[in-house]
């Protein structure tokens, strides 16, 4: 699974980091980013929850 955070849309709410800290991290500026190139499928449910809960709709994912 490839997860992407649109840095132009992210407002730094941090909900994704709270929902799935194994995948999302905050930059020094306080915006979300993905910590790895590929996300294990074991975290798929948590990533989908983070996508659904992002108020800025800044997260997307696709299977590789």
PQR file of N, CA, C, O and H, with PARSE charges and radii, in Angstrom:
ATOM      1  N   UNK A   1       0.843  -1.165   0.000 -0.4000 1.5000
ATOM      2  CA  UNK A   1       0.000   0.000   0.000 -0.0000 2.0000
ATOM      3  C   UNK A   1       0.898   1.241   0.000  0.5500 1.7000
ATOM      4  O   UNK A   1       1.818   1.360   0.809 -0.5500 1.4000
ATOM      5  N   UNK A   2       0.613   2.141  -0.908 -0.4000 1.5000
ATOM      6  CA  UNK A   2       1.344   3.399  -0.992 -0.0000 2.0000
ATOM      7  C   UNK A   2       0.434   4.493  -0.426  0.5500 1.7000
ATOM      8  O   UNK A   2      -0.686   4.680  -0.901 -0.5500 1.4000
ATOM      9  H   UNK A   2      -0.135   2.044  -1.565  0.4000 1.0000
ATOM     10  N   UNK A   3       0.912   5.204   0.576 -0.4000 1.5000
ATOM     11  CA  UNK A   3       0.142   6.257   1.228 -0.0000 2.0000
ATOM     12  C   UNK A   3       0.829   7.584   0.941  0.5500 1.7000
ATOM     13  O   UNK A   3       2.053   7.693   1.003 -0.5500 1.4000
ATOM     14  H   UNK A   3       1.822   5.052   0.962  0.4000 1.0000
ATOM     15  N   UNK A   4       0.015   8.594   0.626 -0.4000 1.5000
ATOM     16  CA  UNK A   4       0.546   9.914   0.280 -0.0000 2.0000
ATOM     17  C   UNK A   4      -0.217  10.977   1.062  0.5500 1.7000
ATOM     18  O   UNK A   4      -1.440  10.916   1.186 -0.5500 1.4000
ATOM     19  H   UNK A   4      -0.980   8.505   0.577  0.4000 1.0000
ATOM     20  N   UNK A   5       0.525  11.956   1.587 -0.4000 1.5000
ATOM     21  CA  UNK A   5      -0.086  13.129   2.203 -0.0000 2.0000
ATOM     22  C   UNK A   5       0.156  14.308   1.269  0.5500 1.7000
ATOM     23  O   UNK A   5       1.299  14.611   0.926 -0.5500 1.4000
ATOM     24  H   UNK A   5       1.519  12.005   1.486  0.4000 1.0000
ATOM     25  N   UNK A   6      -0.905  14.961   0.865 -0.4000 1.5000
ATOM     26  CA  UNK A   6      -0.813  16.151   0.018 -0.0000 2.0000
ATOM     27  C   UNK A   6      -0.380  17.311   0.914  0.5500 1.7000
ATOM     28  O   UNK A   6      -1.170  17.815   1.713 -0.5500 1.4000
ATOM     29  H   UNK A   6      -1.833  14.715   1.144  0.4000 1.0000
ATOM     30  N   UNK A   7       0.870  17.724   0.777 -0.4000 1.5000
ATOM     31  CA  UNK A   7       1.422  18.753   1.660 -0.0000 2.0000
ATOM     32  C   UNK A   7       0.774  20.116   1.434  0.5500 1.7000
ATOM     33  O   UNK A   7       0.838  20.978   2.311 -0.5500 1.4000
ATOM     34  H   UNK A   7       1.511  17.314   0.128  0.4000 1.0000
ATOM     35  N   UNK A   8       0.156  20.326   0.285 -0.4000 1.5000
ATOM     36  CA  UNK A   8      -0.547  21.585   0.039 -0.0000 2.0000
ATOM     37  C   UNK A   8      -1.878  21.641   0.779  0.5500 1.7000
ATOM     38  O   UNK A   8      -2.388  22.725   1.065 -0.5500 1.4000
ATOM     39  H   UNK A   8       0.103  19.626  -0.428  0.4000 1.0000
ATOM     40  N   UNK A   9      -2.435  20.483   1.087 -0.4000 1.5000
ATOM     41  CA  UNK A   9      -3.731  20.426   1.776 -0.0000 2.0000
ATOM     42  C   UNK A   9      -3.598  20.220   3.275  0.5500 1.7000
ATOM     43  O   UNK A   9      -4.464  20.661   4.030 -0.5500 1.4000
ATOM     44  H   UNK A   9      -2.020  19.603   0.855  0.4000 1.0000
ATOM     45  N   UNK A  10      -2.535  19.563   3.725 -0.4000 1.5000
ATOM     46  CA  UNK A  10      -2.383  19.242   5.144 -0.0000 2.0000
ATOM     47  C   UNK A  10      -2.316  20.526   5.968  0.5500 1.7000
ATOM     48  O   UNK A  10      -1.558  21.443   5.652 -0.5500 1.4000
ATOM     49  H   UNK A  10      -1.832  19.205   3.111  0.4000 1.0000
ATOM     50  N   UNK A  11      -3.123  20.578   7.030 -0.4000 1.5000
ATOM     51  CA  UNK A  11      -3.149  21.739   7.916 -0.0000 2.0000
ATOM     52  C   UNK A  11      -2.539  21.426   9.279  0.5500 1.7000
ATOM     53  O   UNK A  11      -2.546  22.272  10.174 -0.5500 1.4000
ATOM     54  H   UNK A  11      -3.739  19.833   7.287  0.4000 1.0000
ATOM     55  N   UNK A  12      -2.014  20.216   9.437 -0.4000 1.5000
ATOM     56  CA  UNK A  12      -1.320  19.859  10.668 -0.0000 2.0000
ATOM     57  C   UNK A  12      -2.213  19.520  11.843  0.5500 1.7000
ATOM     58  O   UNK A  12      -1.812  19.710  12.992 -0.5500 1.4000
ATOM     59  H   UNK A  12      -2.009  19.529   8.711  0.4000 1.0000
ATOM     60  N   UNK A  13      -3.411  19.025  11.588 -0.4000 1.5000
ATOM     61  CA  UNK A  13      -4.308  18.643  12.678 -0.0000 2.0000
ATOM     62  C   UNK A  13      -3.743  17.478  13.494  0.5500 1.7000
ATOM     63  O   UNK A  13      -3.961  17.412  14.704 -0.5500 1.4000
ATOM     64  H   UNK A  13      -3.736  18.871  10.655  0.4000 1.0000
ATOM     65  N   UNK A  14      -3.026  16.567  12.850 -0.4000 1.5000
ATOM     66  CA  UNK A  14      -2.396  15.445  13.536 -0.0000 2.0000
ATOM     67  C   UNK A  14      -3.293  14.263  13.822  0.5500 1.7000
ATOM     68  O   UNK A  14      -2.890  13.341  14.530 -0.5500 1.4000
ATOM     69  H   UNK A  14      -2.850  16.621  11.867  0.4000 1.0000
ATOM     70  N   UNK A  15      -4.494  14.268  13.291 -0.4000 1.5000
ATOM     71  CA  UNK A  15      -5.414  13.150  13.517 -0.0000 2.0000
ATOM     72  C   UNK A  15      -4.837  11.859  12.956  0.5500 1.7000
ATOM     73  O   UNK A  15      -4.974  10.798  13.566 -0.5500 1.4000
ATOM     74  H   UNK A  15      -4.822  15.017  12.715  0.4000 1.0000
ATOM     75  N   UNK A  16      -4.194  11.946  11.801 -0.4000 1.5000
ATOM     76  CA  UNK A  16      -3.608  10.749  11.188 -0.0000 2.0000
ATOM     77  C   UNK A  16      -2.506  10.163  12.073  0.5500 1.7000
ATOM     78  O   UNK A  16      -2.383   8.944  12.195 -0.5500 1.4000
ATOM     79  H   UNK A  16      -4.083  12.808  11.306  0.4000 1.0000
ATOM     80  N   UNK A  17      -1.719  11.023  12.678 -0.4000 1.5000
ATOM     81  CA  UNK A  17      -0.639  10.556  13.553 -0.0000 2.0000
ATOM     82  C   UNK A  17      -1.226   9.883  14.796  0.5500 1.7000
ATOM     83  O   UNK A  17      -0.705   8.872  15.266 -0.5500 1.4000
ATOM     84  H   UNK A  17      -1.819  12.013  12.579  0.4000 1.0000
ATOM     85  N   UNK A  18      -2.300  10.445  15.316 -0.4000 1.5000
ATOM     86  CA  UNK A  18      -2.965   9.828  16.467 -0.0000 2.0000
ATOM     87  C   UNK A  18      -3.602   8.499  16.109  0.5500 1.7000
ATOM     88  O   UNK A  18      -3.616   7.567  16.914 -0.5500 1.4000
ATOM     89  H   UNK A  18      -2.723  11.266  14.934  0.4000 1.0000
ATOM     90  N   UNK A  19      -4.128   8.418  14.899 -0.4000 1.5000
ATOM     91  CA  UNK A  19      -4.818   7.211  14.448 -0.0000 2.0000
ATOM     92  C   UNK A  19      -3.854   6.096  14.073  0.5500 1.7000
ATOM     93  O   UNK A  19      -4.107   4.930  14.373 -0.5500 1.4000
ATOM     94  H   UNK A  19      -4.116   9.175  14.245  0.4000 1.0000
ATOM     95  N   UNK A  20      -2.757   6.443  13.422 -0.4000 1.5000
ATOM     96  CA  UNK A  20      -1.826   5.430  12.926 -0.0000 2.0000
ATOM     97  C   UNK A  20      -0.382   5.938  13.006  0.5500 1.7000
ATOM     98  O   UNK A  20       0.208   6.279  11.981 -0.5500 1.4000
ATOM     99  H   UNK A  20      -2.551   7.391  13.178  0.4000 1.0000
ATOM    100  N   UNK A  21       0.190   5.991  14.212 -0.4000 1.5000
ATOM    101  CA  UNK A  21       1.556   6.509  14.361 -0.0000 2.0000
ATOM    102  C   UNK A  21       2.619   5.618  13.718  0.5500 1.7000
ATOM    103  O   UNK A  21       3.764   6.042  13.558 -0.5500 1.4000
ATOM    104  H   UNK A  21      -0.289   5.714  15.045  0.4000 1.0000
ATOM    105  N   UNK A  22       2.255   4.397  13.351 -0.4000 1.5000
ATOM    106  CA  UNK A  22       3.197   3.516  12.672 -0.0000 2.0000
ATOM    107  C   UNK A  22       3.463   3.974  11.243  0.5500 1.7000
ATOM    108  O   UNK A  22       4.483   3.615  10.653 -0.5500 1.4000
ATOM    109  H   UNK A  22       1.325   4.053  13.482  0.4000 1.0000
ATOM    110  N   UNK A  23       2.552   4.762  10.689 -0.4000 1.5000
ATOM    111  CA  UNK A  23       2.650   5.190   9.295 -0.0000 2.0000
ATOM    112  C   UNK A  23       2.924   6.695   9.179  0.5500 1.7000
ATOM    113  O   UNK A  23       3.763   7.114   8.381 -0.5500 1.4000
ATOM    114  H   UNK A  23       1.724   5.053  11.169  0.4000 1.0000
ATOM    115  N   UNK A  24       2.221   7.497   9.967 -0.4000 1.5000
ATOM    116  CA  UNK A  24       2.298   8.948   9.840 -0.0000 2.0000
ATOM    117  C   UNK A  24       3.183   9.556  10.916  0.5500 1.7000
ATOM    118  O   UNK A  24       3.188   9.113  12.064 -0.5500 1.4000
ATOM    119  H   UNK A  24       1.540   7.157  10.615  0.4000 1.0000
ATOM    120  N   UNK A  25       3.927  10.574  10.525 -0.4000 1.5000
ATOM    121  CA  UNK A  25       4.750  11.327  11.474 -0.0000 2.0000
ATOM    122  C   UNK A  25       4.544  12.816  11.185  0.5500 1.7000
ATOM    123  O   UNK A  25       4.125  13.195  10.091 -0.5500 1.4000
ATOM    124  H   UNK A  25       3.923  10.935   9.593  0.4000 1.0000
ATOM    125  N   UNK A  26       4.844  13.644  12.172 -0.4000 1.5000
ATOM    126  CA  UNK A  26       4.782  15.084  11.969 -0.0000 2.0000
ATOM    127  C   UNK A  26       6.170  15.608  11.664  0.5500 1.7000
ATOM    128  O   UNK A  26       7.152  15.186  12.274 -0.5500 1.4000
ATOM    129  H   UNK A  26       5.185  13.337  13.060  0.4000 1.0000
ATOM    130  N   UNK A  27       6.247  16.529  10.718 -0.4000 1.5000
ATOM    131  CA  UNK A  27       7.512  17.174  10.402 -0.0000 2.0000
ATOM    132  C   UNK A  27       7.828  18.191  11.497  0.5500 1.7000
ATOM    133  O   UNK A  27       6.999  18.437  12.374 -0.5500 1.4000
ATOM    134  H   UNK A  27       5.449  16.872  10.223  0.4000 1.0000
ATOM    135  N   UNK A  28       8.997  18.770  11.453 -0.4000 1.5000
ATOM    136  CA  UNK A  28       9.374  19.801  12.411 -0.0000 2.0000
ATOM    137  C   UNK A  28       8.442  21.013  12.329  0.5500 1.7000
ATOM    138  O   UNK A  28       8.289  21.753  13.300 -0.5500 1.4000
ATOM    139  H   UNK A  28       9.671  18.570  10.741  0.4000 1.0000
ATOM    140  N   UNK A  29       7.826  21.206  11.169 -0.4000 1.5000
ATOM    141  CA  UNK A  29       6.885  22.307  10.973 -0.0000 2.0000
ATOM    142  C   UNK A  29       5.473  21.968  11.452  0.5500 1.7000
ATOM    143  O   UNK A  29       4.590  22.826  11.436 -0.5500 1.4000
ATOM    144  H   UNK A  29       7.951  20.605  10.380  0.4000 1.0000
ATOM    145  N   UNK A  30       5.256  20.717  11.878 -0.4000 1.5000
ATOM    146  CA  UNK A  30       3.961  20.314  12.412 -0.0000 2.0000
ATOM    147  C   UNK A  30       2.975  19.765  11.405  0.5500 1.7000
ATOM    148  O   UNK A  30       1.783  19.666  11.695 -0.5500 1.4000
ATOM    149  H   UNK A  30       5.973  20.020  11.890  0.4000 1.0000
ATOM    150  N   UNK A  31       3.459  19.401  10.214 -0.4000 1.5000
ATOM    151  CA  UNK A  31       2.587  18.833   9.191 -0.0000 2.0000
ATOM    152  C   UNK A  31       2.853  17.341   9.041  0.5500 1.7000
ATOM    153  O   UNK A  31       3.956  16.862   9.306 -0.5500 1.4000
ATOM    154  H   UNK A  31       4.427  19.481   9.978  0.4000 1.0000
ATOM    155  N   UNK A  32       1.831  16.622   8.613 -0.4000 1.5000
ATOM    156  CA  UNK A  32       1.946  15.171   8.496 -0.0000 2.0000
ATOM    157  C   UNK A  32       2.725  14.774   7.254  0.5500 1.7000
ATOM    158  O   UNK A  32       2.705  15.453   6.228 -0.5500 1.4000
ATOM    159  H   UNK A  32       0.935  17.011   8.398  0.4000 1.0000
ATOM    160  N   UNK A  33       3.407  13.657   7.389 -0.4000 1.5000
ATOM    161  CA  UNK A  33       4.083  13.019   6.270 -0.0000 2.0000
ATOM    162  C   UNK A  33       4.049  11.518   6.529  0.5500 1.7000
ATOM    163  O   UNK A  33       3.711  11.073   7.626 -0.5500 1.4000
ATOM    164  H   UNK A  33       3.424  13.106   8.224  0.4000 1.0000
ATOM    165  N   UNK A  34       4.397  10.756   5.523 -0.4000 1.5000
ATOM    166  CA  UNK A  34       4.425   9.299   5.648 -0.0000 2.0000
ATOM    167  C   UNK A  34       5.853   8.887   5.950  0.5500 1.7000
ATOM    168  O   UNK A  34       6.790   9.360   5.307 -0.5500 1.4000
ATOM    169  H   UNK A  34       4.672  11.118   4.632  0.4000 1.0000
ATOM    170  N   UNK A  35       6.020   8.007   6.928 -0.4000 1.5000
ATOM    171  CA  UNK A  35       7.349   7.629   7.386 -0.0000 2.0000
ATOM    172  C   UNK A  35       8.044   6.562   6.577  0.5500 1.7000
ATOM    173  O   UNK A  35       9.222   6.295   6.816 -0.5500 1.4000
ATOM    174  H   UNK A  35       5.259   7.623   7.450  0.4000 1.0000
ATOM    175  N   UNK A  36       7.359   5.930   5.617 -0.4000 1.5000
ATOM    176  CA  UNK A  36       7.979   4.859   4.818 -0.0000 2.0000
ATOM    177  C   UNK A  36       7.441   4.906   3.394  0.5500 1.7000
ATOM    178  O   UNK A  36       6.365   5.449   3.144 -0.5500 1.4000
ATOM    179  H   UNK A  36       6.402   6.147   5.422  0.4000 1.0000
ATOM    180  N   UNK A  37       8.197   4.333   2.467 -0.4000 1.5000
ATOM    181  CA  UNK A  37       7.765   4.306   1.062 -0.0000 2.0000
ATOM    182  C   UNK A  37       6.549   3.409   0.849  0.5500 1.7000
ATOM    183  O   UNK A  37       5.653   3.746   0.076 -0.5500 1.4000
ATOM    184  H   UNK A  37       9.071   3.892   2.670  0.4000 1.0000
ATOM    185  N   UNK A  38       6.521   2.284   1.524 -0.4000 1.5000
ATOM    186  CA  UNK A  38       5.401   1.352   1.396 -0.0000 2.0000
ATOM    187  C   UNK A  38       4.899   0.992   2.789  0.5500 1.7000
ATOM    188  O   UNK A  38       5.683   0.798   3.718 -0.5500 1.4000
ATOM    189  H   UNK A  38       7.249   2.010   2.152  0.4000 1.0000
ATOM    190  N   UNK A  39       3.594   0.907   2.914 -0.4000 1.5000
ATOM    191  CA  UNK A  39       2.959   0.623   4.195 -0.0000 2.0000
ATOM    192  C   UNK A  39       2.479  -0.826   4.204  0.5500 1.7000
ATOM    193  O   UNK A  39       1.785  -1.247   3.279 -0.5500 1.4000
ATOM    194  H   UNK A  39       2.957   1.065   2.160  0.4000 1.0000
ATOM    195  N   UNK A  40       2.836  -1.591   5.229 -0.4000 1.5000
ATOM    196  CA  UNK A  40       2.362  -2.975   5.306 -0.0000 2.0000
ATOM    197  C   UNK A  40       0.836  -3.057   5.349  0.5500 1.7000
ATOM    198  O   UNK A  40       0.180  -2.193   5.931 -0.5500 1.4000
ATOM    199  H   UNK A  40       3.401  -1.249   5.980  0.4000 1.0000
ATOM    200  N   UNK A  41       0.289  -4.072   4.747 -0.4000 1.5000
ATOM    201  CA  UNK A  41      -1.166  -4.232   4.726 -0.0000 2.0000
ATOM    202  C   UNK A  41      -1.748  -4.415   6.126  0.5500 1.7000
ATOM    203  O   UNK A  41      -2.947  -4.216   6.320 -0.5500 1.4000
ATOM    204  H   UNK A  41       0.822  -4.774   4.275  0.4000 1.0000
ATOM    205  N   UNK A  42      -0.939  -4.783   7.084 -0.4000 1.5000
ATOM    206  CA  UNK A  42      -1.423  -4.943   8.460 -0.0000 2.0000
ATOM    207  C   UNK A  42      -1.977  -3.633   9.022  0.5500 1.7000
ATOM    208  O   UNK A  42      -2.793  -3.648   9.943 -0.5500 1.4000
ATOM    209  H   UNK A  42       0.035  -4.945   6.926  0.4000 1.0000
ATOM    210  N   UNK A  43      -1.542  -2.518   8.479 -0.4000 1.5000
ATOM    211  CA  UNK A  43      -1.995  -1.212   8.966 -0.0000 2.0000
ATOM    212  C   UNK A  43      -3.051  -0.595   8.064  0.5500 1.7000
ATOM    213  O   UNK A  43      -3.390   0.579   8.211 -0.5500 1.4000
ATOM    214  H   UNK A  43      -0.879  -2.505   7.730  0.4000 1.0000
ATOM    215  N   UNK A  44      -3.566  -1.376   7.140 -0.4000 1.5000
ATOM    216  CA  UNK A  44      -4.540  -0.871   6.169 -0.0000 2.0000
ATOM    217  C   UNK A  44      -5.773  -0.254   6.836  0.5500 1.7000
ATOM    218  O   UNK A  44      -6.195   0.839   6.458 -0.5500 1.4000
ATOM    219  H   UNK A  44      -3.290  -2.330   7.020  0.4000 1.0000
ATOM    220  N   UNK A  45      -6.348  -0.937   7.815 -0.4000 1.5000
ATOM    221  CA  UNK A  45      -7.549  -0.420   8.474 -0.0000 2.0000
ATOM    222  C   UNK A  45      -7.275   0.918   9.152  0.5500 1.7000
ATOM    223  O   UNK A  45      -8.090   1.837   9.071 -0.5500 1.4000
ATOM    224  H   UNK A  45      -6.005  -1.825   8.122  0.4000 1.0000
ATOM    225  N   UNK A  46      -6.135   1.027   9.817 -0.4000 1.5000
ATOM    226  CA  UNK A  46      -5.789   2.279  10.501 -0.0000 2.0000
ATOM    227  C   UNK A  46      -5.558   3.402   9.493  0.5500 1.7000
ATOM    228  O   UNK A  46      -5.944   4.544   9.743 -0.5500 1.4000
ATOM    229  H   UNK A  46      -5.472   0.281   9.883  0.4000 1.0000
ATOM    230  N   UNK A  47      -4.934   3.092   8.361 -0.4000 1.5000
ATOM    231  CA  UNK A  47      -4.708   4.096   7.319 -0.0000 2.0000
ATOM    232  C   UNK A  47      -6.043   4.543   6.741  0.5500 1.7000
ATOM    233  O   UNK A  47      -6.251   5.738   6.530 -0.5500 1.4000
ATOM    234  H   UNK A  47      -4.621   2.165   8.158  0.4000 1.0000
ATOM    235  N   UNK A  48      -6.942   3.614   6.483 -0.4000 1.5000
ATOM    236  CA  UNK A  48      -8.256   3.973   5.947 -0.0000 2.0000
ATOM    237  C   UNK A  48      -9.034   4.838   6.933  0.5500 1.7000
ATOM    238  O   UNK A  48      -9.759   5.744   6.521 -0.5500 1.4000
ATOM    239  H   UNK A  48      -6.772   2.644   6.654  0.4000 1.0000
ATOM    240  N   UNK A  49      -8.892   4.570   8.220 -0.4000 1.5000
ATOM    241  CA  UNK A  49      -9.523   5.415   9.233 -0.0000 2.0000
ATOM    242  C   UNK A  49      -8.925   6.814   9.202  0.5500 1.7000
ATOM    243  O   UNK A  49      -9.656   7.803   9.272 -0.5500 1.4000
ATOM    244  H   UNK A  49      -8.303   3.834   8.554  0.4000 1.0000
ATOM    245  N   UNK A  50      -7.606   6.905   9.098 -0.4000 1.5000
ATOM    246  CA  UNK A  50      -6.941   8.210   9.023 -0.0000 2.0000
ATOM    247  C   UNK A  50      -7.396   8.984   7.787  0.5500 1.7000
ATOM    248  O   UNK A  50      -7.616  10.193   7.859 -0.5500 1.4000
ATOM    249  H   UNK A  50      -7.012   6.102   9.041  0.4000 1.0000
ATOM    250  N   UNK A  51      -7.537   8.298   6.662 -0.4000 1.5000
ATOM    251  CA  UNK A  51      -8.016   8.944   5.432 -0.0000 2.0000
ATOM    252  C   UNK A  51      -9.417   9.508   5.656  0.5500 1.7000
ATOM    253  O   UNK A  51      -9.694  10.653   5.301 -0.5500 1.4000
ATOM    254  H   UNK A  51      -7.359   7.316   6.603  0.4000 1.0000
ATOM    255  N   UNK A  52     -10.281   8.716   6.235 -0.4000 1.5000
ATOM    256  CA  UNK A  52     -11.666   9.133   6.451 -0.0000 2.0000
ATOM    257  C   UNK A  52     -11.777  10.278   7.454  0.5500 1.7000
ATOM    258  O   UNK A  52     -12.678  11.109   7.343 -0.5500 1.4000
ATOM    259  H   UNK A  52     -10.056   7.785   6.524  0.4000 1.0000
ATOM    260  N   UNK A  53     -10.878  10.329   8.423 -0.4000 1.5000
ATOM    261  CA  UNK A  53     -10.973  11.335   9.479 -0.0000 2.0000
ATOM    262  C   UNK A  53     -10.198  12.614   9.188  0.5500 1.7000
ATOM    263  O   UNK A  53     -10.310  13.579   9.945 -0.5500 1.4000
ATOM    264  H   UNK A  53     -10.147   9.653   8.513  0.4000 1.0000
ATOM    265  N   UNK A  54      -9.425  12.649   8.127 -0.4000 1.5000
ATOM    266  CA  UNK A  54      -8.641  13.845   7.809 -0.0000 2.0000
ATOM    267  C   UNK A  54      -9.581  14.983   7.408  0.5500 1.7000
ATOM    268  O   UNK A  54     -10.264  14.885   6.388 -0.5500 1.4000
ATOM    269  H   UNK A  54      -9.334  11.866   7.513  0.4000 1.0000
ATOM    270  N   UNK A  55      -9.625  16.059   8.196 -0.4000 1.5000
ATOM    271  CA  UNK A  55     -10.543  17.148   7.868 -0.0000 2.0000
ATOM    272  C   UNK A  55     -10.199  17.890   6.573  0.5500 1.7000
ATOM    273  O   UNK A  55     -11.063  18.535   5.978 -0.5500 1.4000
ATOM    274  H   UNK A  55      -9.071  16.138   9.024  0.4000 1.0000
ATOM    275  N   UNK A  56      -8.961  17.800   6.144 -0.4000 1.5000
ATOM    276  CA  UNK A  56      -8.531  18.493   4.926 -0.0000 2.0000
ATOM    277  C   UNK A  56      -8.537  17.580   3.696  0.5500 1.7000
ATOM    278  O   UNK A  56      -8.238  18.028   2.589 -0.5500 1.4000
ATOM    279  H   UNK A  56      -8.259  17.275   6.626  0.4000 1.0000
ATOM    280  N   UNK A  57      -8.877  16.304   3.886 -0.4000 1.5000
ATOM    281  CA  UNK A  57      -8.868  15.310   2.802 -0.0000 2.0000
ATOM    282  C   UNK A  57      -7.509  15.307   2.096  0.5500 1.7000
ATOM    283  O   UNK A  57      -7.424  15.309   0.868 -0.5500 1.4000
ATOM    284  H   UNK A  57      -9.120  15.939   4.785  0.4000 1.0000
ATOM    285  N   UNK A  58      -6.458  15.302   2.906 -0.4000 1.5000
ATOM    286  CA  UNK A  58      -5.092  15.410   2.385 -0.0000 2.0000
ATOM    287  C   UNK A  58      -4.392  14.069   2.203  0.5500 1.7000
ATOM    288  O   UNK A  58      -3.262  14.028   1.716 -0.5500 1.4000
ATOM    289  H   UNK A  58      -6.527  15.300   3.903  0.4000 1.0000
ATOM    290  N   UNK A  59      -5.037  12.980   2.583 -0.4000 1.5000
ATOM    291  CA  UNK A  59      -4.389  11.662   2.543 -0.0000 2.0000
ATOM    292  C   UNK A  59      -5.054  10.800   1.483  0.5500 1.7000
ATOM    293  O   UNK A  59      -6.278  10.772   1.354 -0.5500 1.4000
ATOM    294  H   UNK A  59      -5.955  13.013   2.979  0.4000 1.0000
ATOM    295  N   UNK A  60      -4.219  10.096   0.727 -0.4000 1.5000
ATOM    296  CA  UNK A  60      -4.729   9.128  -0.242 -0.0000 2.0000
ATOM    297  C   UNK A  60      -3.842   7.883  -0.193  0.5500 1.7000
ATOM    298  O   UNK A  60      -2.709   7.919   0.286 -0.5500 1.4000
ATOM    299  H   UNK A  60      -3.225  10.118   0.831  0.4000 1.0000
ATOM    300  N   UNK A  61      -4.391   6.793  -0.700 -0.4000 1.5000
ATOM    301  CA  UNK A  61      -3.646   5.531  -0.699 -0.0000 2.0000
ATOM    302  C   UNK A  61      -4.045   4.705  -1.905  0.5500 1.7000
ATOM    303  O   UNK A  61      -5.160   4.809  -2.415 -0.5500 1.4000
ATOM    304  H   UNK A  61      -5.312   6.763  -1.089  0.4000 1.0000
ATOM    305  N   UNK A  62      -3.113   3.885  -2.347 -0.4000 1.5000
ATOM    306  CA  UNK A  62      -3.399   2.924  -3.410 -0.0000 2.0000
ATOM    307  C   UNK A  62      -2.569   1.675  -3.136  0.5500 1.7000
ATOM    308  O   UNK A  62      -1.558   1.731  -2.437 -0.5500 1.4000
ATOM    309  H   UNK A  62      -2.207   3.800  -1.933  0.4000 1.0000
ATOM    310  N   UNK A  63      -2.994   0.582  -3.677 -0.4000 1.5000
ATOM    311  CA  UNK A  63      -2.234  -0.655  -3.525 -0.0000 2.0000
ATOM    312  C   UNK A  63      -1.227  -0.736  -4.659  0.5500 1.7000
ATOM    313  O   UNK A  63      -1.509  -0.363  -5.798 -0.5500 1.4000
ATOM    314  H   UNK A  63      -3.815   0.537  -4.245  0.4000 1.0000
ATOM    315  N   UNK A  64      -0.068  -1.224  -4.324 -0.4000 1.5000
ATOM    316  CA  UNK A  64       0.996  -1.315  -5.333 -0.0000 2.0000
ATOM    317  C   UNK A  64       1.165  -2.729  -5.807  0.5500 1.7000
ATOM    318  O   UNK A  64       2.013  -2.998  -6.657 -0.5500 1.4000
ATOM    319  H   UNK A  64       0.162  -1.526  -3.399  0.4000 1.0000
TER
END
